[in-house]
Amino acid sequence: MLPLYDSGAHAIPSGEDAVRQISQLGANRGLWFERFFNQYNEAYEVKDTAKNTFIKGVTGKCGNEEALRHSYVRQSTLVEACGGRSITLSADWHFATGLGNPHPVENGFLFHPTLAAPYLPGSSVKGLVRSWLEQQLGEQAEARALFHRLFGSEDKNPSQCVKDTQAGDVIFFDALPVMPATLVLDVMTPHMGGWYEKGGTPDASQAANQPADWHDPIPVPFLAAKELVLRFSVAPRKACDDAEDLIALVLKALRSALYHAGAGAKTAAGYGGFSELDEVVASQLGQLDKQLANALGERREEQRKEAKLARMSLEAQLIEGLRDDATKRENQKPEQAGPFINRLRDALESAQSWPDAEKAALLDFYGSYKQYLSKKRAPELKSLVSKLRGIQG
């Protein structure tokens, strides 16, 4: 289905104008690339330099730094909660992924749907690790048993599997960008398009379809990324005695595959190789790790409080909630603390039937908080406190 743009009502930028407007607006480059190809001619054909013009309109810095930072913290927290581990590596050169996706420029590109930045799906990470281990371990029985456990099947071909397929024991997360990358226009120049299209068919005997070097190269532009830093994460699907060993094995295989084979498309041409972070990127990542440590510390404190509350009686939980909320600034200002004081009043009223220990704890809290009461509200609560002390055992 071809798009019909109302060009009379909207200015449609292209080329350098598009780059400038996308950058100024902070627009989603993935959405622009996948949904707004605007280089059709009047006959809805893509001619001349239209592909180059459109791709140039998407190039530049890609990914919102704040959104990527939040994503880094969220996924890292999830991975740790699952007992997993992560490694962060940077692309040696250009990285291309999703080239097989349909697109008017012939080659697509894979953007994360919400982060609007290049990434590697967890399924691709899983396939990369499996392919590397298959090359290293071969077809021995021990290897097939390991594949069945890690990936859920002995072989990618279901007909070759003796055991039933299942969910593998390792979860492979999407490899997400840690910081903004840069999108660039690259060009491939295939010489033997006829052979790629018709090789192995009756038409392959024609000179135009022979795999020879006399054919003219046909420049084909495509989108790629550079300065890309991805965080790869894996975790055990369930608790087991050797979970740490499994994760260590998978990460070792993943690191080797990324170092020596690469990920994404066109790895044979040098794309998709990864290596350790340089000093500058490592320093930037260190700042993210500080934020992550703070987030994890806050989460552990929340879990500690939740566990403590779970062991308390309902009355003690109510008192603990009052103590926490009493530290908020708005609840220490008489003109703003009305809702909180109403909660305290309700607690004092209901505490008439509480056990003695909880009554004492509530009275103790009241003693520490009464300094913030207004002259208007203090007598009301003082009366309830006197009544509660009068019936306290």
C-alpha positions as a LaTeX table, in Angstrom:
\begin{tabular}{lrrr}
\hline
Residue & $x$ (\AA) & $y$ (\AA) & $z$ (\AA) \\
\hline
Met1 & 0.00 & 0.00 & 0.00 \\
Leu2 & 1.54 & 3.31 & $-1.09$ \\
Pro3 & 1.34 & 6.39 & 1.18 \\
Leu4 & $-0.59$ & 9.41 & $-0.09$ \\
Tyr5 & 0.83 & 12.49 & 1.58 \\
Asp6 & $-1.05$ & 15.76 & 1.58 \\
Ser7 & 1.94 & 17.77 & 0.39 \\
Gly8 & $-0.22$ & 20.85 & $-0.03$ \\
Ala9 & $-0.94$ & 21.00 & 3.70 \\
His10 & 2.41 & 19.79 & 5.06 \\
Ala11 & 6.00 & 20.62 & 4.20 \\
Ile12 & 7.87 & 17.35 & 3.68 \\
Pro13 & 11.60 & 17.81 & 4.39 \\
Ser14 & 14.24 & 15.63 & 2.79 \\
Gly15 & 18.00 & 15.22 & 2.77 \\
Glu16 & 19.86 & 17.77 & 4.89 \\
Asp17 & 16.61 & 19.56 & 5.76 \\
Ala18 & 15.26 & 16.34 & 7.25 \\
Val19 & 18.45 & 15.77 & 9.26 \\
Arg20 & 18.23 & 19.26 & 10.70 \\
Gln21 & 14.53 & 19.04 & 11.56 \\
Ile22 & 14.79 & 15.57 & 13.09 \\
Ser23 & 17.70 & 16.72 & 15.26 \\
Gln24 & 15.95 & 19.91 & 16.35 \\
Leu25 & 12.70 & 18.15 & 17.23 \\
Gly26 & 14.35 & 15.10 & 18.82 \\
Ala27 & 12.15 & 12.99 & 16.56 \\
Asn28 & 12.05 & 9.20 & 16.49 \\
Arg29 & 14.43 & 8.31 & 13.64 \\
Gly30 & 13.20 & 4.73 & 13.60 \\
Leu31 & 9.62 & 5.84 & 13.07 \\
Trp32 & 10.74 & 8.26 & 10.34 \\
Phe33 & 12.77 & 5.57 & 8.57 \\
Glu34 & 10.15 & 2.82 & 8.78 \\
Arg35 & 6.97 & 4.83 & 8.15 \\
Phe36 & 7.76 & 8.03 & 6.27 \\
Phe37 & 9.55 & 7.30 & 3.01 \\
Asn38 & 8.84 & 10.45 & 1.01 \\
Gln39 & 10.90 & 10.04 & $-2.15$ \\
Tyr40 & 8.37 & 8.53 & $-4.55$ \\
Asn41 & 7.95 & 10.40 & $-7.82$ \\
Glu42 & 4.58 & 11.17 & $-9.39$ \\
Ala43 & 4.36 & 7.60 & $-10.68$ \\
Tyr44 & 5.18 & 6.20 & $-7.22$ \\
Glu45 & 8.60 & 5.04 & $-8.37$ \\
Val46 & 11.94 & 5.39 & $-6.62$ \\
Lys47 & 14.37 & 6.88 & $-9.14$ \\
Asp48 & 17.90 & 8.30 & $-9.38$ \\
Thr49 & 19.26 & 9.49 & $-6.03$ \\
Ala50 & 16.01 & 9.13 & $-4.08$ \\
Lys51 & 17.36 & 6.32 & $-1.87$ \\
Asn52 & 20.51 & 8.25 & $-0.96$ \\
Thr53 & 18.48 & 11.38 & $-0.26$ \\
Phe54 & 16.13 & 9.58 & 2.08 \\
Ile55 & 18.85 & 7.72 & 4.00 \\
Lys56 & 20.83 & 10.94 & 4.46 \\
Gly57 & 17.73 & 12.34 & 6.11 \\
Val58 & 17.97 & 9.71 & 8.86 \\
Thr59 & 21.71 & 9.87 & 9.55 \\
Gly60 & 23.17 & 11.46 & 12.67 \\
Lys61 & 22.99 & 10.83 & 16.41 \\
Cys62 & 20.35 & 8.25 & 17.23 \\
Gly63 & 18.71 & 7.55 & 20.59 \\
Asn64 & 17.60 & 9.72 & 23.49 \\
Glu65 & 20.34 & 9.74 & 26.12 \\
Glu66 & 17.98 & 9.94 & 29.09 \\
Ala67 & 15.71 & 7.17 & 27.77 \\
Leu68 & 18.73 & 4.93 & 27.15 \\
Arg69 & 20.01 & 5.60 & 30.66 \\
His70 & 16.68 & 4.63 & 32.22 \\
Ser71 & 16.54 & 1.52 & 30.03 \\
Tyr72 & 20.05 & 0.55 & 31.17 \\
Val73 & 19.06 & 0.80 & 34.82 \\
Arg74 & 15.77 & $-1.07$ & 34.35 \\
Gln75 & 17.23 & $-3.99$ & 32.43 \\
Ser76 & 20.27 & $-4.28$ & 34.68 \\
Thr77 & 18.01 & $-4.38$ & 37.74 \\
Leu78 & 15.87 & $-7.07$ & 36.12 \\
Val79 & 18.89 & $-9.16$ & 35.15 \\
Glu80 & 20.32 & $-9.02$ & 38.66 \\
Ala81 & 16.94 & $-9.95$ & 40.14 \\
Cys82 & 16.93 & $-13.02$ & 37.85 \\
Gly83 & 20.43 & $-13.99$ & 38.95 \\
Gly84 & 21.95 & $-13.16$ & 35.55 \\
Arg85 & 25.03 & $-11.34$ & 34.32 \\
Ser86 & 25.82 & $-8.77$ & 31.65 \\
Ile87 & 28.73 & $-7.64$ & 29.48 \\
Thr88 & 29.00 & $-4.31$ & 27.67 \\
Leu89 & 30.97 & $-4.12$ & 24.42 \\
Ser90 & 31.46 & $-1.53$ & 21.68 \\
Ala91 & 31.32 & $-2.09$ & 17.94 \\
Asp92 & 34.76 & $-2.00$ & 16.28 \\
Trp93 & 33.40 & $-0.36$ & 13.14 \\
His94 & 30.02 & $-0.21$ & 11.46 \\
Phe95 & 27.06 & $-2.33$ & 12.54 \\
Ala96 & 24.09 & $-3.31$ & 10.36 \\
Thr97 & 21.02 & $-5.20$ & 11.44 \\
Gly98 & 17.63 & $-5.82$ & 9.86 \\
Leu99 & 18.87 & $-5.35$ & 6.28 \\
Gly100 & 16.43 & $-8.04$ & 5.16 \\
Asn101 & 13.44 & $-6.07$ & 6.42 \\
Pro102 & 11.31 & $-4.77$ & 3.52 \\
His103 & 11.82 & $-1.10$ & 2.68 \\
Pro104 & 11.62 & 1.13 & $-0.42$ \\
Val105 & 15.40 & 1.69 & $-0.29$ \\
Glu106 & 15.83 & $-2.13$ & $-0.71$ \\
Asn107 & 17.59 & $-2.67$ & 2.62 \\
Gly108 & 15.80 & $-2.15$ & 5.91 \\
Phe109 & 17.22 & $-1.43$ & 9.34 \\
Leu110 & 16.14 & $-2.65$ & 12.78 \\
Phe111 & 15.23 & 0.03 & 15.33 \\
His112 & 14.12 & $-0.68$ & 18.88 \\
Pro113 & 10.38 & 0.13 & 18.94 \\
Thr114 & 10.53 & 2.44 & 21.98 \\
Leu115 & 14.18 & 3.48 & 22.25 \\
Ala116 & 14.38 & 4.36 & 18.52 \\
Ala117 & 17.98 & 3.14 & 18.37 \\
Pro118 & 19.74 & 0.13 & 16.77 \\
Tyr119 & 19.75 & $-3.03$ & 18.89 \\
Leu120 & 20.13 & $-6.79$ & 18.62 \\
Pro121 & 17.06 & $-8.89$ & 19.55 \\
Gly122 & 17.46 & $-11.61$ & 22.16 \\
Ser123 & 16.63 & $-14.22$ & 19.52 \\
Ser124 & 19.63 & $-13.05$ & 17.47 \\
Val125 & 21.90 & $-13.17$ & 20.52 \\
Lys126 & 20.70 & $-16.71$ & 21.21 \\
Gly127 & 21.31 & $-17.74$ & 17.60 \\
Leu128 & 24.80 & $-16.23$ & 17.66 \\
Val129 & 25.76 & $-18.17$ & 20.79 \\
Arg130 & 24.29 & $-21.40$ & 19.44 \\
Ser131 & 26.07 & $-21.06$ & 16.10 \\
Trp132 & 29.40 & $-20.44$ & 17.82 \\
Leu133 & 29.03 & $-23.39$ & 20.19 \\
Glu134 & 28.01 & $-25.68$ & 17.31 \\
Gln135 & 31.19 & $-24.74$ & 15.46 \\
Gln136 & 33.35 & $-25.29$ & 18.54 \\
Leu137 & 31.74 & $-28.45$ & 19.95 \\
Gly138 & 30.53 & $-30.24$ & 16.85 \\
Glu139 & 27.94 & $-33.04$ & 16.95 \\
Gln140 & 29.08 & $-35.11$ & 19.93 \\
Ala141 & 26.39 & $-36.54$ & 22.19 \\
Glu142 & 27.55 & $-34.34$ & 25.06 \\
Ala143 & 27.22 & $-31.26$ & 22.86 \\
Arg144 & 23.70 & $-32.18$ & 21.76 \\
Ala145 & 22.67 & $-32.66$ & 25.37 \\
Leu146 & 24.13 & $-29.26$ & 26.23 \\
Phe147 & 22.30 & $-27.62$ & 23.31 \\
His148 & 19.04 & $-29.18$ & 24.45 \\
Arg149 & 19.51 & $-27.77$ & 27.91 \\
Leu150 & 20.73 & $-24.29$ & 26.91 \\
Phe151 & 18.50 & $-23.65$ & 23.90 \\
Gly152 & 15.62 & $-26.09$ & 24.30 \\
Ser153 & 16.45 & $-28.36$ & 21.35 \\
Glu154 & 19.30 & $-30.58$ & 20.20 \\
Asp155 & 19.20 & $-29.20$ & 16.67 \\
Lys156 & 17.68 & $-26.19$ & 14.92 \\
Asn157 & 15.89 & $-28.65$ & 12.65 \\
Pro158 & 13.03 & $-30.24$ & 14.67 \\
Ser159 & 13.18 & $-33.41$ & 12.55 \\
Gln160 & 16.73 & $-34.03$ & 13.80 \\
Cys161 & 15.81 & $-33.84$ & 17.47 \\
Val162 & 15.51 & $-37.04$ & 19.49 \\
Lys163 & 14.26 & $-35.29$ & 22.63 \\
Asp164 & 11.20 & $-33.07$ & 22.74 \\
Thr165 & 11.83 & $-29.36$ & 22.39 \\
Gln166 & 11.36 & $-27.19$ & 25.45 \\
Ala167 & 12.19 & $-23.77$ & 26.82 \\
Gly168 & 15.96 & $-23.50$ & 27.27 \\
Asp169 & 17.49 & $-23.02$ & 30.70 \\
Val170 & 18.99 & $-19.64$ & 29.71 \\
Ile171 & 17.11 & $-16.40$ & 29.04 \\
Phe172 & 18.68 & $-14.21$ & 26.35 \\
Phe173 & 17.75 & $-10.55$ & 26.72 \\
Asp174 & 17.72 & $-8.00$ & 23.91 \\
Ala175 & 21.15 & $-6.38$ & 23.49 \\
Leu176 & 20.26 & $-2.73$ & 24.06 \\
Pro177 & 22.32 & 0.40 & 23.35 \\
Val178 & 23.84 & 2.05 & 26.39 \\
Met179 & 24.34 & 5.48 & 24.81 \\
Pro180 & 23.39 & 7.21 & 21.54 \\
Ala181 & 24.96 & 5.80 & 18.38 \\
Thr182 & 25.54 & 7.50 & 15.02 \\
Leu183 & 23.67 & 6.43 & 11.89 \\
Val184 & 25.60 & 6.63 & 8.62 \\
Leu185 & 24.96 & 5.99 & 4.95 \\
Asp186 & 26.94 & 3.04 & 3.57 \\
Val187 & 27.03 & 1.67 & 0.03 \\
Met188 & 27.37 & $-1.87$ & $-1.30$ \\
Thr189 & 28.23 & $-2.48$ & $-4.95$ \\
Pro190 & 27.05 & $-5.93$ & $-6.08$ \\
His191 & 28.40 & $-6.97$ & $-9.50$ \\
Met192 & 26.41 & $-10.14$ & $-10.02$ \\
Gly193 & 22.79 & $-9.26$ & $-9.35$ \\
Gly194 & 21.61 & $-11.55$ & $-12.15$ \\
Trp195 & 23.42 & $-14.52$ & $-10.65$ \\
Tyr196 & 22.10 & $-13.83$ & $-7.16$ \\
Glu197 & 18.59 & $-13.58$ & $-8.56$ \\
Lys198 & 18.55 & $-16.37$ & $-11.15$ \\
Gly199 & 21.50 & $-18.62$ & $-10.36$ \\
Gly200 & 20.44 & $-22.26$ & $-10.33$ \\
Thr201 & 17.52 & $-21.61$ & $-12.71$ \\
Pro202 & 17.30 & $-22.25$ & $-16.48$ \\
Asp203 & 18.07 & $-18.56$ & $-17.05$ \\
Ala204 & 21.46 & $-18.91$ & $-15.33$ \\
Ser205 & 23.09 & $-19.84$ & $-18.64$ \\
Gln206 & 22.55 & $-16.35$ & $-20.03$ \\
Ala207 & 25.60 & $-14.10$ & $-19.97$ \\
Ala208 & 23.84 & $-11.44$ & $-17.87$ \\
Asn209 & 23.23 & $-14.01$ & $-15.15$ \\
Gln210 & 26.70 & $-15.50$ & $-14.99$ \\
Pro211 & 28.88 & $-14.91$ & $-11.87$ \\
Ala212 & 31.59 & $-12.97$ & $-13.73$ \\
Asp213 & 33.60 & $-9.81$ & $-13.06$ \\
Trp214 & 32.70 & $-8.03$ & $-16.30$ \\
His215 & 29.32 & $-6.86$ & $-14.97$ \\
Asp216 & 28.94 & $-3.24$ & $-13.96$ \\
Pro217 & 28.67 & $-2.61$ & $-10.21$ \\
Ile218 & 25.31 & $-1.32$ & $-9.03$ \\
Pro219 & 25.62 & 1.00 & $-6.00$ \\
Val220 & 23.02 & 0.19 & $-3.35$ \\
Pro221 & 22.86 & 2.57 & $-0.35$ \\
Phe222 & 21.89 & 1.26 & 3.07 \\
Leu223 & 21.76 & 2.47 & 6.66 \\
Ala224 & 24.36 & 1.41 & 9.24 \\
Ala225 & 25.42 & 2.45 & 12.74 \\
Lys226 & 28.79 & 3.34 & 14.21 \\
Glu227 & 29.97 & 4.27 & 17.73 \\
Leu228 & 27.53 & 1.66 & 19.00 \\
Val229 & 27.78 & 0.31 & 22.55 \\
Leu230 & 25.53 & $-2.65$ & 23.41 \\
Arg231 & 24.86 & $-4.37$ & 26.72 \\
Phe232 & 24.38 & $-8.14$ & 26.39 \\
Ser233 & 22.56 & $-9.89$ & 29.24 \\
Val234 & 21.66 & $-13.49$ & 30.04 \\
Ala235 & 20.05 & $-15.13$ & 33.07 \\
Pro236 & 19.06 & $-18.63$ & 34.25 \\
Arg237 & 15.42 & $-19.47$ & 33.60 \\
Lys238 & 15.17 & $-21.36$ & 36.88 \\
Ala239 & 17.25 & $-21.93$ & 39.97 \\
Cys240 & 19.69 & $-24.85$ & 39.74 \\
Asp241 & 22.98 & $-25.86$ & 41.33 \\
Asp242 & 25.09 & $-25.11$ & 38.25 \\
Ala243 & 23.29 & $-21.94$ & 37.11 \\
Glu244 & 26.43 & $-19.82$ & 37.53 \\
Asp245 & 28.48 & $-22.26$ & 35.44 \\
Leu246 & 25.86 & $-22.22$ & 32.67 \\
Ile247 & 25.80 & $-18.42$ & 32.56 \\
Ala248 & 29.59 & $-18.26$ & 32.58 \\
Leu249 & 29.74 & $-20.71$ & 29.65 \\
Val250 & 27.18 & $-18.73$ & 27.64 \\
Leu251 & 28.92 & $-15.39$ & 28.26 \\
Lys252 & 32.29 & $-16.85$ & 27.30 \\
Ala253 & 30.83 & $-18.18$ & 24.04 \\
Leu254 & 29.02 & $-14.90$ & 23.39 \\
Arg255 & 32.14 & $-12.82$ & 23.94 \\
Ser256 & 34.18 & $-15.06$ & 21.63 \\
Ala257 & 31.48 & $-14.97$ & 18.93 \\
Leu258 & 31.30 & $-11.18$ & 19.05 \\
Tyr259 & 35.09 & $-10.85$ & 18.97 \\
His260 & 35.75 & $-13.28$ & 16.12 \\
Ala261 & 32.54 & $-13.66$ & 14.12 \\
Gly262 & 30.53 & $-10.51$ & 14.72 \\
Ala263 & 26.79 & $-9.90$ & 14.95 \\
Gly264 & 24.18 & $-8.54$ & 12.58 \\
Ala265 & 24.50 & $-8.39$ & 8.80 \\
Lys266 & 27.54 & $-8.29$ & 6.51 \\
Thr267 & 29.92 & $-9.75$ & 9.10 \\
Ala268 & 32.01 & $-11.25$ & 6.27 \\
Ala269 & 32.70 & $-7.68$ & 5.10 \\
Gly270 & 33.91 & $-6.57$ & 8.52 \\
Tyr271 & 30.64 & $-5.35$ & 10.00 \\
Gly272 & 29.38 & $-6.25$ & 13.46 \\
Gly273 & 32.64 & $-6.99$ & 15.27 \\
Phe274 & 32.80 & $-6.03$ & 18.96 \\
Ser275 & 35.56 & $-5.47$ & 21.49 \\
Glu276 & 36.13 & $-4.14$ & 25.00 \\
Leu277 & 35.28 & $-0.54$ & 25.82 \\
Asp278 & 37.89 & 2.19 & 25.46 \\
Glu279 & 38.73 & 4.49 & 28.38 \\
Val280 & 36.35 & 7.28 & 27.36 \\
Val281 & 33.32 & 5.00 & 26.96 \\
Ala282 & 34.26 & 3.04 & 30.10 \\
Ser283 & 34.29 & 6.30 & 32.07 \\
Gln284 & 30.86 & 7.24 & 30.74 \\
Leu285 & 29.57 & 3.79 & 31.60 \\
Gly286 & 30.96 & 4.22 & 35.11 \\
Gln287 & 28.54 & 7.10 & 35.66 \\
Leu288 & 25.66 & 4.86 & 34.58 \\
Asp289 & 26.86 & 2.16 & 36.95 \\
Lys290 & 26.73 & 4.64 & 39.84 \\
Gln291 & 23.10 & 5.38 & 39.00 \\
Leu292 & 22.48 & 1.65 & 38.73 \\
Ala293 & 24.07 & 1.04 & 42.14 \\
Asn294 & 21.84 & 3.73 & 43.66 \\
Ala295 & 18.76 & 2.23 & 42.03 \\
Leu296 & 19.66 & $-1.26$ & 43.23 \\
Gly297 & 20.36 & 0.08 & 46.72 \\
Glu298 & 16.95 & 1.73 & 46.82 \\
Arg299 & 15.31 & $-1.46$ & 45.61 \\
Arg300 & 17.08 & $-3.56$ & 48.27 \\
Glu301 & 15.97 & $-1.10$ & 50.93 \\
Glu302 & 12.39 & $-1.38$ & 49.65 \\
Gln303 & 12.63 & $-5.17$ & 49.79 \\
Arg304 & 14.01 & $-5.01$ & 53.34 \\
Lys305 & 11.11 & $-2.81$ & 54.40 \\
Glu306 & 8.60 & $-5.08$ & 52.65 \\
Ala307 & 10.02 & $-8.13$ & 54.42 \\
Lys308 & 9.94 & $-6.31$ & 57.76 \\
Leu309 & 6.33 & $-5.21$ & 57.23 \\
Ala310 & 5.28 & $-8.75$ & 56.29 \\
Arg311 & 6.34 & $-9.93$ & 59.75 \\
Met312 & 4.38 & $-7.18$ & 61.54 \\
Ser313 & 0.80 & $-7.10$ & 62.72 \\
Leu314 & $-1.65$ & $-4.90$ & 60.82 \\
Glu315 & $-1.53$ & $-2.34$ & 63.63 \\
Ala316 & 2.28 & $-2.23$ & 63.55 \\
Gln317 & 2.22 & $-1.83$ & 59.76 \\
Leu318 & $-0.10$ & 1.16 & 60.12 \\
Ile319 & 2.27 & 2.77 & 62.65 \\
Glu320 & 5.28 & 2.11 & 60.41 \\
Gly321 & 3.46 & 3.79 & 57.52 \\
Leu322 & 2.75 & 6.83 & 59.70 \\
Arg323 & 6.43 & 7.02 & 60.71 \\
Asp324 & 7.58 & 6.94 & 57.08 \\
Asp325 & 5.09 & 9.55 & 55.91 \\
Ala326 & 5.79 & 11.83 & 58.87 \\
Thr327 & 9.28 & 12.49 & 57.45 \\
Lys328 & 7.82 & 14.09 & 54.33 \\
Arg329 & 8.11 & 17.86 & 54.32 \\
Glu330 & 4.46 & 18.52 & 53.50 \\
Asn331 & 3.38 & 16.48 & 56.55 \\
Gln332 & 5.48 & 18.69 & 58.83 \\
Lys333 & 3.66 & 21.87 & 57.79 \\
Pro334 & 0.31 & 22.40 & 59.57 \\
Glu335 & $-1.25$ & 24.08 & 56.55 \\
Gln336 & $-0.48$ & 21.07 & 54.31 \\
Ala337 & $-0.63$ & 18.14 & 56.75 \\
Gly338 & $-4.44$ & 17.89 & 56.99 \\
Pro339 & $-4.80$ & 14.47 & 55.26 \\
Phe340 & $-1.93$ & 12.99 & 57.29 \\
Ile341 & $-3.34$ & 14.29 & 60.60 \\
Asn342 & $-6.70$ & 12.76 & 59.70 \\
Arg343 & $-4.95$ & 9.40 & 59.31 \\
Leu344 & $-3.31$ & 9.83 & 62.71 \\
Arg345 & $-6.67$ & 10.77 & 64.25 \\
Asp346 & $-8.32$ & 7.65 & 62.77 \\
Ala347 & $-5.49$ & 5.49 & 64.12 \\
Leu348 & $-5.88$ & 6.95 & 67.62 \\
Glu349 & $-9.60$ & 6.28 & 67.52 \\
Ser350 & $-9.25$ & 2.68 & 66.36 \\
Ala351 & $-6.36$ & 2.00 & 68.77 \\
Gln352 & $-8.78$ & 1.74 & 71.70 \\
Ser353 & $-9.05$ & $-2.00$ & 70.98 \\
Trp354 & $-5.38$ & $-2.59$ & 70.01 \\
Pro355 & $-2.94$ & $-4.77$ & 71.99 \\
Asp356 & $-0.95$ & $-2.85$ & 74.60 \\
Ala357 & 2.33 & $-3.01$ & 72.68 \\
Glu358 & 0.82 & $-1.40$ & 69.59 \\
Lys359 & $-0.97$ & 1.22 & 71.72 \\
Ala360 & 2.35 & 2.15 & 73.33 \\
Ala361 & 4.05 & 2.36 & 69.93 \\
Leu362 & 1.33 & 4.67 & 68.56 \\
Leu363 & 1.52 & 6.91 & 71.64 \\
Asp364 & 5.28 & 7.02 & 71.27 \\
Phe365 & 4.91 & 8.13 & 67.63 \\
Tyr366 & 2.37 & 10.77 & 68.62 \\
Gly367 & 4.87 & 12.16 & 71.15 \\
Ser368 & 7.48 & 12.62 & 68.43 \\
Tyr369 & 5.06 & 14.18 & 65.95 \\
Lys370 & 2.85 & 16.48 & 68.09 \\
Gln371 & 5.26 & 19.41 & 67.61 \\
Tyr372 & 3.95 & 19.75 & 64.03 \\
Leu373 & 0.28 & 20.00 & 65.03 \\
Ser374 & $-1.53$ & 23.30 & 64.61 \\
Lys375 & $-3.26$ & 24.95 & 67.58 \\
Lys376 & $-6.56$ & 24.10 & 65.91 \\
Arg377 & $-5.92$ & 20.35 & 65.57 \\
Ala378 & $-3.83$ & 19.72 & 68.70 \\
Pro379 & $-6.72$ & 19.66 & 71.24 \\
Glu380 & $-8.66$ & 17.11 & 69.17 \\
Leu381 & $-5.76$ & 14.66 & 69.07 \\
Lys382 & $-4.75$ & 15.37 & 72.69 \\
Ser383 & $-8.22$ & 14.32 & 73.82 \\
Leu384 & $-7.94$ & 11.02 & 71.94 \\
Val385 & $-4.47$ & 10.42 & 73.39 \\
Ser386 & $-5.73$ & 11.03 & 76.95 \\
Lys387 & $-8.56$ & 8.59 & 76.39 \\
Leu388 & $-6.16$ & 5.98 & 74.97 \\
Arg389 & $-3.78$ & 6.36 & 77.94 \\
Gly390 & $-6.70$ & 6.02 & 80.31 \\
Ile391 & $-7.63$ & 2.58 & 79.00 \\
Gln392 & $-4.06$ & 1.40 & 78.35 \\
Gly393 & $-3.37$ & $-1.76$ & 80.28 \\
\hline
\end{tabular}
